[in-house]
């Protein structure tokens, strides 16, 4: 504020007057002049001189002049220390103060007196400051002051040391024009100087500098070198090279010798290029400005050179510019290379600046501008304030978008500030910045468009806005997708899809619309409301004429082919949105999928793929689009709508024939170069992928004789040979797909004999044992081998027991085991298992376990150490969990063929422990398909490894010992029975978890039972194993295991899991019973009472409890742990009848009320585990007793329940209490009476 500024100056003026002015009080205590020390800084004096004296207020001007005048004349009134402070402040601020020199003001007279060489000596003012002050006089407008400054400079130069030996001789030098030597026209703008082209290399400058620094060089050569350097340094890029070569000191020394009258090493005119060099450096380098501006000798040399060659225009321009920059070195800002070299505004106004440049300090940097004035002055800032203000007043940005025009005529708006009112341009800007408004505008334009160009431009604009919407949504997840989809998309575009294009313009427009749809369709799949996409529905309608464009023949125009190609890409995008990765993890058939609705498109593509249509083989781009689309169309299971045990329906046979012909044409037909050729590689890859999908579809539909589609040909072996040749392709995906296709073939007993005749087993083993091969290729090779040997005859069998299941003779079995030995299978298996990577497990929920999971398992001797380093050699072997699963399948089938020999080999090679070490905790955050795939692979790997270990443990006692003596054996198994580490978001994931738990319970049972003897009889070793198991449960926390046990035996939807859990529970309780009753005298390892199974069952309380809720009673249903549907859709009944807990009925003599068994969070401390398990077993007994009359499988389950219940009642007191409460005795008596 001006008032505050004036008051500040007035108060400072008052203090100065009272301290060193007319009102001086000599009786004041303290150091003389110490009261003004706060003013004696260079920044404050510069502020007063620069902005106080030139202020608009006459009072501030007067205060400023008086303050500076009294400070300059206060030497006799202040102490020496205060005057020293004054001199220090004046050394920087004096050039600014001297700008106000004139012949009228009192301050000017004081400045002239201070800078007088005679007076300055008495004032102890440094000679350099005096020299600068008098040089500055040469740049003022007043001729008298310029003459005075020139006279003083001549006197200073004459008093220089050895002045008589230096040029020029001032005794004979007199020219009235020398006083005006600094009056130049501002002809040059330093920010617009023409930059020299970069003709010179740094090496050239270094060579010239070598000449200057060399001795015994002729003066004329040195002068020529200086001229060359001055030209080179017009390029700022060479300045640093010059300074690094110590060039500044070199040219200053040459300048001194050139001005010496009796020194003939350099000519006097050498100073001309030197001053040019110094000027170039000072313009660009603040460090050079500081060095020269603080050098008295530099000032003297430049002045002497200027006076000596004042007639040289080049020297005059360069020297005057150099002197001015040296004087005001502390106030220069910027760099000519950035076009921002500038001086303070007051210097340019007061002095004759010899060049033009930018201006800064138009106002004091310490004075804040009025905020209102600043905002009103900037149109962009004012517009932003207006928009924000109106948004707040009228309810938000979207409300402003709804305005048709700006209107503040309402009476309520009468007090609205004019500066805050929007104008029409700003309203239009707001609307154009709204994605929704622009989309609505262009959709309306398309609806009303009457020409192709208008609609085409609108579609292109819509494309940009959709891309902008996607980009914005990636940063702002809360953007409403539903609002975006409420726009009239279908109404705007459907009219262009109802008719075929009739001209070239129609074709171009339709092609661009198809491209736009490819961007729009994925947005529909991202909405939470699952709103169906009208584009997908339109394309699924077989009656639409637009689909006729997919049919291409030799007479089809190129525009129609282009539209068809874009339509295929659009269909591919639509199909991708419907694909579900987990579909392939659902067992059984009868799936209801959306892919059935694409059958008409598949048939159209099959029609186009007939080998007789030769034109397709000359349009590879369109053929590749057809196949790429077909890959995704056939990826979803259930599209053929085939019925179980029914013959293959069209179009699958025709499609298989066409695809096999394409393989022959694009791969086999190339001859020996096919393996390394890239021509048609994409087509061949897509063909094999489609063939894999066809095999999966036929197997999923349980089609009758599906393999005959490949083997019904006259020469079926040729087809297999052509496909087998793809194993040697250079493309990884193609190799993997080809092997996967043969793995699918070998699931059929009929096809196996043909495959064995055409495929050499050693070829598959070559791929499997190649550790440099991609893991996905090796996985499929392993599945091929596993499926192949599943059809072989066991070595212990004398004859083939079932021709339908076993189709390969014992000779092939012998050949297989010979191949195993030839390829050193067991050693390579050890390498695979010891290099398992689970480094991709990220975002672990349990941070303290992440290091254990995210690591590489590396074999070191007999134990496995953990190595988290990832920077290994390029030849490092990487094993995926899916590859371990594939090897596990091979081992299972090998154990079925030759149990004793294979189990012995595994134990002998130390592979049992390695297999156990591959068990991996699947804790991870599932956010993408990639992490979902890894999660499923780990669960499958764990399940297969447990299955292999169970098979080994039941036949080889040494394997049991190896597993039990593996560090943290039971810890690893029990940690996998914690339901908190699993994802229950999808039924397929629950199925995989149940499958894993089934195998874990089987393995636990096997380890406990067969730790005794090979016949399963209990011994002291069985007691030891059970003791270790109980202690491990106690160490890891009791609840997870017992909750997993309760959950598993309650799982009516998974019969295998339930039976496995019941068997495992019975086994553990049997050992505990044996310890308590049958082996009292000879007890194995002593077991503390706190860790015995009996104590755990009677002391551990579960956080979950089983609740039976009857539908005919009004009960409060407890909150479920997992939000799961009561029933699954029909397609998932084979997967899980219901998620964990099914619906059961009471006995016939009851009222048949429907009940539900649920596991819920228990209130309070919860039920004791022994009682909870007893309650579940009693429920299961009722279920088996009821359903056993109709279903035979429940008869077997009833025996398991009775065995578990009887063992539990022998051990647990809590179980006895629950049994008595539930009336178990009455039930047994009633059953006995009925029987």
Residue pairs with C-beta under 8 A, 6 or more apart in sequence:
2 57
5 55
5 57
5 60
5 367
6 57
6 59
6 60
9 52
9 59
9 60
9 63
9 64
9 67
10 59
10 63
12 39
12 63
12 67
13 63
13 66
13 67
15 35
15 36
16 36
16 39
16 66
16 67
16 70
16 71
17 23
17 66
17 70
18 24
18 25
18 35
19 33
19 35
19 36
20 33
20 36
20 70
20 71
20 73
20 74
20 77
20 78
21 66
21 70
24 77
31 79
31 81
31 82
32 77
32 78
32 79
32 82
33 74
33 77
33 78
33 79
33 82
33 83
34 79
34 82
36 71
36 74
36 78
36 82
37 82
37 85
38 44
39 45
39 67
39 71
40 71
40 82
40 85
40 86
40 88
40 89
41 89
42 88
42 89
42 90
42 91
42 92
42 93
44 89
45 68
45 71
45 89
45 90
45 93
45 96
45 97
46 92
46 93
46 96
47 364
47 366
48 64
48 67
48 68
49 64
49 68
49 93
49 96
49 97
49 99
49 100
50 96
50 344
50 346
50 361
50 364
51 346
51 363
51 364
51 367
52 60
52 61
52 63
52 64
52 67
53 61
53 64
53 65
53 68
53 100
53 107
54 61
54 346
54 349
55 61
55 64
65 105
65 106
65 107
68 97
68 107
68 110
69 106
69 107
69 110
71 86
72 90
72 97
72 107
72 110
72 111
72 114
73 110
74 82
74 83
74 86
75 83
75 86
75 123
78 86
83 124
87 123
87 124
87 125
87 126
90 97
90 125
90 129
91 126
91 129
92 330
94 114
94 115
94 129
94 132
94 133
95 132
95 133
95 136
95 327
95 328
95 330
95 331
96 331
96 344
96 346
96 347
97 111
98 111
98 115
98 133
98 136
98 137
99 136
99 346
99 347
99 350
99 351
100 107
100 108
100 111
100 350
101 108
101 111
101 112
101 136
101 137
101 140
101 145
102 108
102 140
102 142
102 145
103 142
103 144
103 145
111 133
112 145
112 148
113 119
114 120
114 123
114 125
114 133
115 125
115 129
115 130
115 133
115 134
115 137
115 152
116 152
117 130
117 134
117 152
117 155
117 156
117 159
120 127
120 129
120 130
127 156
127 296
128 294
128 296
128 299
130 156
131 153
131 156
131 296
131 299
131 300
132 299
132 326
132 327
134 149
134 152
134 153
134 156
135 149
135 153
135 299
135 303
135 323
135 327
136 149
136 327
136 351
137 145
137 146
137 148
137 149
137 150
137 152
138 146
138 149
138 150
138 153
138 179
138 181
138 182
138 323
139 182
139 324
139 351
139 352
139 353
139 354
140 146
140 149
140 350
140 351
140 352
141 352
143 179
143 180
146 179
146 180
146 182
146 183
147 179
149 179
150 178
150 179
153 303
154 170
154 173
157 163
157 170
157 300
157 303
157 304
158 170
160 166
160 300
163 170
165 260
165 261
165 262
166 259
166 260
166 261
166 304
167 259
167 260
167 261
167 268
167 304
167 308
168 304
168 307
168 308
173 307
175 310
177 310
178 307
178 310
181 306
181 307
181 310
181 316
181 320
182 320
182 323
182 324
182 352
182 354
183 352
184 316
184 317
184 320
184 352
184 354
186 353
186 354
186 355
186 356
187 317
188 317
188 355
188 356
189 355
189 356
189 357
190 283
190 336
190 341
190 355
190 356
190 357
191 336
191 339
191 340
191 341
191 356
191 357
191 358
192 339
193 336
195 234
195 235
195 236
196 231
196 234
196 235
198 235
198 237
199 235
200 232
200 235
200 238
202 238
202 241
204 232
205 229
205 232
205 238
205 241
205 242
205 245
206 241
206 245
208 225
208 228
208 229
208 232
209 229
209 242
209 245
209 247
209 250
211 217
211 221
211 222
211 225
212 222
212 225
212 226
212 229
212 247
212 250
212 251
212 254
213 250
219 264
219 265
219 266
219 267
219 270
220 267
222 254
222 265
222 266
222 270
223 266
223 267
223 269
223 270
223 273
226 251
226 254
226 270
226 273
226 274
226 277
227 273
229 242
229 247
229 251
229 273
229 277
230 273
230 274
230 276
230 277
230 280
232 238
232 242
233 239
233 242
233 277
233 280
233 281
234 280
236 280
236 284
236 336
236 337
239 280
239 281
239 284
239 285
242 248
242 281
243 281
243 285
243 288
247 277
248 281
248 288
248 291
251 274
251 277
251 278
252 297
252 298
252 301
254 266
254 270
254 274
255 270
255 271
255 274
255 275
255 301
255 305
256 297
256 301
257 263
257 265
257 266
258 266
258 267
258 268
258 269
258 270
258 271
258 274
259 268
259 271
259 301
259 304
259 305
259 308
268 308
269 309
271 301
271 305
271 308
271 309
271 315
272 305
272 309
272 312
272 314
272 315
274 305
275 302
275 305
275 306
275 315
275 318
275 319
275 322
276 314
276 315
276 318
278 288
278 292
278 298
278 302
278 322
279 318
279 319
279 321
279 322
279 325
281 288
282 288
282 289
282 292
282 322
282 325
282 326
283 325
283 335
283 336
283 341
284 335
284 336
284 337
286 329
286 332
289 325
289 326
289 329
289 332
290 329
292 298
292 322
292 326
292 329
293 325
293 326
293 327
293 329
293 330
298 326
299 323
299 326
302 319
302 322
302 323
302 326
303 323
305 315
305 319
306 315
306 316
306 319
306 320
306 323
309 315
309 316
310 316
317 354
320 354
321 354
321 355
324 353
324 354
324 355
325 332
328 343
328 347
331 343
331 344
331 347
332 341
332 342
332 343
333 340
333 341
333 342
333 343
333 360
334 340
334 341
334 342
334 358
335 341
339 358
340 358
341 357
341 358
342 357
342 358
342 359
342 360
343 353
343 357
343 358
343 359
343 360
344 359
344 360
344 361
345 359
345 360
345 361
345 362
346 361
347 353
348 359
363 369
374 381
375 381
375 382
375 385
376 382
376 419
382 419
383 426
383 429
385 420
386 419
386 420
386 421
386 422
386 426
387 400
387 422
387 426
387 430
389 420
390 400
390 420
390 422
391 397
391 399
391 400
394 400
397 430
397 434
398 434
398 436
400 422
400 427
400 430
401 430
401 431
401 434
401 436
401 437
403 427
405 424
405 427
406 421
406 422
406 423
406 424
406 427
408 416
408 421
422 430
431 437
431 438
432 438
435 465
435 468
435 469
435 472
436 483
436 484
436 487
438 461
438 465
439 462
439 465
439 466
439 469
439 484
439 487
440 487
442 458
442 461
442 462
442 465
443 458
443 462
443 487
443 488
443 489
443 492
444 492
445 454
445 455
445 458
446 455
446 458
446 459
446 462
446 492
446 493
447 488
447 491
447 492
449 455
449 458
452 505
452 506
452 508
452 509
455 496
455 509
456 508
456 509
456 512
459 509
459 512
459 513
459 516
460 512
462 516
463 515
463 516
463 519
466 516
466 519
466 520
466 523
467 519
469 479
469 484
469 523
470 519
470 523
472 479
473 479
473 481
481 523
481 526
481 527
481 528
482 527
482 528
482 529
482 531
484 523
485 523
485 524
485 527
485 531
489 520
489 534
490 534
493 513
493 517
494 534
494 538
496 509
496 510
496 513
497 510
497 513
497 538
497 544
497 546
498 545
498 546
499 545
500 545
500 546
500 548
500 549
501 507
501 509
501 510
501 559
501 560
501 563
504 559
507 557
507 559
507 560
507 562
507 563
508 559
510 563
511 559
511 562
511 563
511 566
514 563
514 566
514 567
514 569
514 570
515 566
517 535
517 570
517 573
518 566
518 569
518 570
518 573
520 535
521 533
521 535
521 536
521 570
521 573
521 574
521 577
522 573
522 577
524 531
524 532
524 533
524 535
524 536
524 577
525 533
525 577
533 574
533 577
535 570
535 574
536 574
536 577
536 578
538 544
539 547
539 570
539 571
539 574
539 601
540 597
540 598
542 600
546 567
547 567
547 600
547 601
547 604
549 560
549 563
549 564
549 567
550 564
550 567
550 568
550 601
550 604
550 605
550 608
551 604
551 607
551 608
552 560
552 561
552 564
552 608
552 615
552 616
552 619
552 622
553 613
553 615
554 615
561 619
561 622
564 622
564 625
565 621
565 622
565 625
568 625
568 626
568 628
568 629
569 625
569 629
571 598
571 601
571 629
571 633
572 628
572 629
572 632
575 595
575 598
575 629
575 632
575 633
575 635
575 636
576 632
578 593
578 594
578 595
578 636
579 632
579 635
579 636
580 636
581 929
581 932
581 933
582 932
582 936
582 986
582 988
582 989
583 591
583 593
583 636
583 637
583 988
584 637
584 696
585 936
585 988
585 989
585 991
585 992
586 987
586 988
586 991
586 1131
586 1132
586 1135
587 991
587 1134
587 1135
588 1134
588 1135
589 644
589 700
589 701
589 702
589 1134
590 1130
590 1131
590 1134
591 637
591 638
591 700
591 1131
592 638
592 1129
592 1130
592 1131
593 636
593 637
593 638
593 639
594 636
595 633
595 636
595 637
595 638
595 639
596 638
596 639
596 641
598 633
598 639
599 639
599 640
599 641
601 629
601 633
602 630
602 633
602 634
602 639
602 651
602 655
603 650
603 651
605 626
605 629
605 630
605 633
606 651
606 654
606 655
606 658
608 616
608 626
609 616
609 626
609 627
609 655
609 658
609 659
609 662
610 654
610 658
611 658
611 661
611 662
611 665
616 622
616 623
616 626
617 623
617 665
620 680
620 683
623 683
624 682
624 683
624 686
627 662
627 683
627 686
627 687
627 690
628 682
628 686
630 686
630 690
631 686
631 689
631 690
631 693
633 639
634 690
634 693
634 694
634 697
635 693
637 696
637 697
637 700
638 697
638 700
638 701
639 697
640 649
640 652
640 697
640 698
640 701
641 649
642 648
642 649
642 697
642 698
642 701
642 703
643 701
644 701
644 702
644 703
645 702
645 703
645 704
646 703
646 704
647 703
647 704
647 705
648 698
648 703
648 704
648 705
648 706
648 708
648 709
652 694
652 697
652 698
652 709
653 709
655 690
655 694
656 691
656 694
656 709
656 710
659 687
659 690
659 691
660 691
660 710
660 719
660 722
660 723
662 683
662 684
662 687
663 684
663 687
663 688
663 722
663 723
663 726
664 722
666 679
666 680
666 683
666 684
666 687
667 674
667 677
667 680
667 684
667 722
667 725
667 726
667 729
668 674
668 722
668 725
670 677
670 679
674 725
674 729
675 725
675 728
675 729
675 730
676 730
678 730
681 729
681 730
681 731
681 734
684 726
684 729
684 734
685 731
685 733
685 734
685 737
688 723
688 726
688 734
688 737
688 738
688 741
689 733
689 737
691 723
691 737
691 741
692 737
692 740
692 741
692 744
694 709
695 706
695 741
695 744
695 745
696 744
698 706
698 709
699 706
699 744
699 747
705 750
706 748
707 745
707 748
707 750
707 751
708 750
710 716
710 719
710 720
710 745
710 751
711 719
711 750
711 751
711 754
713 719
716 754
717 754
717 757
717 758
720 745
720 754
720 755
720 758
720 759
721 758
723 738
723 741
723 742
724 738
724 742
724 758
724 759
724 763
726 734
726 735
726 737
726 738
727 735
727 738
727 739
727 763
727 767
728 735
729 735
729 738
732 774
732 776
732 777
735 767
735 774
735 777
736 774
736 776
736 777
736 779
736 780
737 780
739 764
739 767
739 777
739 780
739 781
739 783
739 784
740 780
740 783
742 755
742 759
742 784
743 780
743 783
743 784
743 787
745 751
745 752
745 755
746 752
746 755
746 784
746 787
746 788
746 790
746 791
747 787
749 791
749 804
749 805
749 806
749 807
750 807
752 788
752 791
752 807
752 808
753 807
753 808
755 788
756 788
756 808
756 812
761 785
761 788
761 815
761 816
761 819
762 819
762 822
762 823
764 781
764 784
764 785
764 788
765 785
765 819
765 822
765 823
765 825
766 823
767 773
767 777
767 778
767 781
768 778
768 781
768 782
768 785
768 823
769 823
769 824
769 825
769 828
770 778
771 828
771 831
771 832
771 877
772 875
775 878
775 879
775 880
775 882
775 883
776 880
776 882
778 883
778 886
779 880
779 882
779 883
779 885
779 886
780 886
782 883
782 886
782 887
782 889
782 890
783 886
783 889
785 890
786 886
786 889
786 890
786 892
786 893
788 808
789 813
789 816
789 890
789 893
789 894
789 897
790 893
790 896
791 805
791 806
791 807
791 808
792 806
792 808
792 810
792 812
792 813
792 816
792 897
793 800
793 806
793 808
793 809
793 810
793 812
793 813
793 897
794 813
794 896
794 897
794 898
795 810
795 813
795 814
795 897
795 898
795 901
796 898
796 899
797 810
800 806
800 809
813 897
813 898
816 897
817 898
817 901
820 826
820 894
826 905
826 906
826 909
826 911
827 909
829 887
829 909
829 911
830 859
830 909
830 910
830 911
830 914
831 859
831 877
832 877
832 879
832 883
832 884
832 887
833 859
833 879
833 884
833 887
833 911
833 914
833 915
833 917
833 918
834 857
834 858
834 859
834 864
834 914
835 856
835 857
835 858
835 859
835 876
835 877
835 878
835 879
836 856
836 857
836 879
836 880
836 881
836 884
836 918
836 920
837 856
837 857
837 878
837 879
837 880
838 853
838 854
838 855
838 857
838 881
838 920
838 938
839 854
839 855
839 856
839 870
840 930
840 931
840 934
841 850
841 853
841 854
841 922
841 923
841 924
841 934
841 938
842 854
842 924
842 925
842 931
843 924
843 925
843 927
843 931
844 850
844 853
844 854
844 923
844 924
844 925
845 923
845 924
845 925
845 981
846 923
846 981
849 921
849 923
851 866
851 868
852 866
852 921
853 920
853 921
853 923
853 924
854 868
855 866
855 867
855 868
856 866
856 867
856 868
856 869
856 870
857 864
857 866
857 867
857 917
857 918
858 864
858 865
858 866
858 867
859 914
862 910
862 913
863 967
864 913
864 914
864 917
880 937
881 918
881 920
881 934
881 937
881 938
881 940
881 941
882 937
882 940
882 941
884 918
884 941
884 944
884 945
885 937
885 940
885 941
885 944
888 915
888 941
888 944
888 945
888 947
888 948
889 944
891 902
891 906
891 948
892 944
892 947
892 948
892 951
894 902
895 902
895 903
895 948
895 951
895 952
895 955
899 951
899 955
900 955
900 956
903 951
903 952
903 955
903 956
903 959
904 956
906 912
906 915
906 952
906 959
907 952
907 956
907 958
907 959
907 962
912 949
912 952
912 959
912 962
912 963
913 962
913 963
913 966
915 945
915 948
915 949
916 945
916 949
916 963
916 966
916 969
916 972
917 966
918 941
918 945
919 942
919 945
919 946
919 972
919 973
919 976
920 938
920 941
920 942
921 975
921 976
921 981
922 935
922 938
922 939
922 942
922 981
922 982
923 981
924 931
924 934
924 935
925 931
926 932
926 935
926 983
926 985
935 983
935 989
936 989
936 992
939 989
939 992
939 993
939 995
939 996
940 992
942 976
942 996
942 999
942 1000
943 992
943 995
943 996
943 998
943 999
944 999
946 996
946 999
946 1000
946 1002
946 1003
947 999
947 1002
949 959
949 963
949 1003
949 1006
950 999
950 1002
950 1003
950 1006
952 959
953 959
953 960
953 963
953 1003
953 1006
953 1007
953 1010
954 1006
954 1010
955 1014
957 1010
957 1013
957 1014
960 1006
960 1007
960 1010
960 1011
961 1011
963 969
963 1007
964 1007
964 1011
964 1025
964 1028
969 1028
970 1028
970 1029
970 1032
971 1032
971 1035
971 1036
973 1000
973 1003
973 1004
974 1032
974 1033
974 1036
974 1040
974 1041
975 981
975 1036
976 996
976 997
976 1000
977 997
977 1000
977 1040
977 1041
977 1044
978 1040
978 1044
979 1040
979 1043
979 1044
979 1047
980 1040
982 989
982 993
983 989
984 990
984 993
984 1122
984 1124
987 1128
987 1132
987 1135
987 1136
987 1139
988 1135
990 1136
990 1139
990 1140
991 1054
991 1135
991 1136
994 1048
994 1051
994 1054
994 1056
994 1057
994 1136
995 1056
995 1057
997 1044
997 1048
997 1057
997 1060
997 1061
998 1054
998 1056
998 1057
998 1060
999 1060
1001 1048
1001 1057
1001 1060
1001 1061
1001 1063
1001 1064
1002 1060
1002 1063
1002 1064
1004 1029
1004 1064
1004 1067
1004 1068
1005 1060
1005 1063
1005 1064
1005 1067
1007 1025
1008 1022
1008 1025
1008 1026
1008 1029
1008 1067
1008 1068
1008 1071
1009 1016
1009 1018
1009 1022
1009 1067
1010 1016
1011 1019
1011 1021
1011 1022
1011 1024
1011 1025
1012 1018
1012 1019
1012 1021
1012 1022
1013 1019
1018 1070
1018 1071
1018 1074
1018 1079
1020 1079
1020 1082
1020 1083
1020 1084
1020 1085
1021 1084
1022 1071
1022 1074
1022 1084
1023 1071
1023 1074
1023 1075
1023 1079
1023 1083
1023 1084
1023 1085
1023 1087
1024 1084
1024 1085
1025 1071
1026 1068
1026 1071
1026 1072
1026 1075
1026 1093
1027 1084
1027 1085
1027 1087
1027 1091
1029 1068
1030 1087
1030 1091
1030 1092
1030 1093
1030 1096
1031 1087
1031 1091
1033 1041
1033 1091
1033 1096
1034 1090
1034 1091
1034 1096
1038 1096
1038 1100
1038 1169
1039 1100
1039 1101
1039 1102
1039 1103
1042 1096
1042 1100
1042 1102
1042 1169
1042 1172
1042 1173
1043 1102
1043 1103
1043 1104
1045 1061
1045 1064
1045 1065
1045 1173
1046 1102
1046 1104
1046 1106
1046 1159
1046 1169
1046 1172
1046 1173
1046 1176
1047 1104
1047 1140
1047 1159
1048 1057
1048 1058
1048 1060
1048 1061
1049 1058
1049 1061
1049 1062
1049 1065
1049 1173
1049 1176
1049 1177
1049 1180
1049 1204
1050 1058
1050 1106
1050 1140
1050 1141
1050 1157
1050 1159
1050 1176
1050 1179
1050 1180
1051 1057
1051 1058
1051 1061
1051 1140
1051 1141
1052 1058
1052 1137
1052 1138
1052 1140
1052 1141
1052 1142
1052 1144
1052 1157
1052 1183
1053 1136
1053 1137
1053 1138
1053 1139
1053 1140
1053 1141
1053 1142
1054 1136
1055 1193
1055 1197
1058 1180
1058 1197
1059 1196
1059 1197
1059 1200
1062 1197
1062 1200
1062 1201
1062 1203
1062 1204
1063 1200
1065 1173
1065 1204
1065 1207
1065 1208
1066 1200
1066 1203
1066 1204
1066 1207
1068 1093
1069 1093
1069 1204
1069 1207
1069 1208
1069 1210
1069 1211
1070 1207
1071 1093
1072 1092
1072 1093
1072 1094
1072 1207
1072 1211
1073 1207
1073 1210
1073 1211
1075 1083
1075 1084
1075 1087
1076 1094
1076 1210
1076 1211
1077 1210
1089 1095
1093 1211
1094 1211
1094 1212
1096 1169
1097 1168
1097 1169
1097 1170
1097 1173
1097 1208
1097 1211
1097 1212
1097 1214
1097 1215
1098 1168
1098 1170
1098 1212
1098 1213
1098 1214
1099 1168
1100 1168
1100 1169
1101 1165
1101 1166
1101 1167
1101 1168
1101 1169
1102 1162
1102 1166
1102 1167
1102 1168
1102 1169
1102 1172
1103 1161
1103 1162
1103 1166
1104 1121
1104 1159
1104 1160
1104 1161
1104 1162
1104 1166
1105 1159
1105 1160
1105 1162
1105 1166
1105 1167
1105 1172
1106 1157
1106 1158
1106 1159
1106 1172
1106 1175
1106 1176
1106 1179
1107 1118
1107 1157
1107 1158
1107 1159
1107 1160
1108 1155
1108 1156
1108 1157
1108 1179
1109 1115
1109 1117
1109 1155
1109 1156
1109 1158
1110 1153
1110 1154
1110 1155
1111 1153
1111 1154
1111 1155
1111 1156
1112 1151
1112 1153
1112 1154
1113 1153
1118 1158
1118 1160
1118 1161
1119 1160
1119 1161
1120 1158
1120 1160
1121 1159
1121 1160
1121 1161
1122 1139
1124 1139
1124 1140
1125 1139
1126 1138
1126 1143
1126 1156
1127 1138
1128 1135
1128 1136
1128 1137
1128 1138
1128 1139
1140 1159
1141 1156
1141 1157
1141 1158
1141 1159
1142 1157
1143 1154
1143 1155
1143 1156
1144 1155
1144 1157
1144 1179
1144 1182
1144 1183
1144 1186
1144 1187
1145 1152
1145 1154
1145 1155
1145 1186
1146 1152
1146 1153
1146 1155
1146 1182
1146 1186
1147 1182
1147 1185
1147 1186
1148 1186
1157 1179
1166 1172
1167 1175
1168 1214
1169 1214
1170 1208
1170 1211
1170 1212
1170 1213
1170 1214
1170 1215
1170 1218
1171 1212
1171 1214
1171 1215
1171 1217
1171 1218
1173 1208
1173 1212
1173 1215
1174 1205
1174 1208
1174 1209
1174 1212
1174 1214
1174 1215
1174 1218
1174 1219
1175 1218
1175 1222
1177 1201
1177 1204
1177 1205
1177 1208
1178 1205
1178 1218
1178 1219
1178 1222
1178 1224
1180 1197
1180 1201
1181 1198
1181 1201
1181 1202
1181 1205
1181 1227
1183 1194
1184 1194
1184 1195
1184 1197
1184 1198
1184 1201
1185 1198
1185 1231
1187 1194
1188 1194
1188 1195
1188 1197
1188 1198
1208 1215
1209 1215
1209 1216
1209 1219
1219 1225
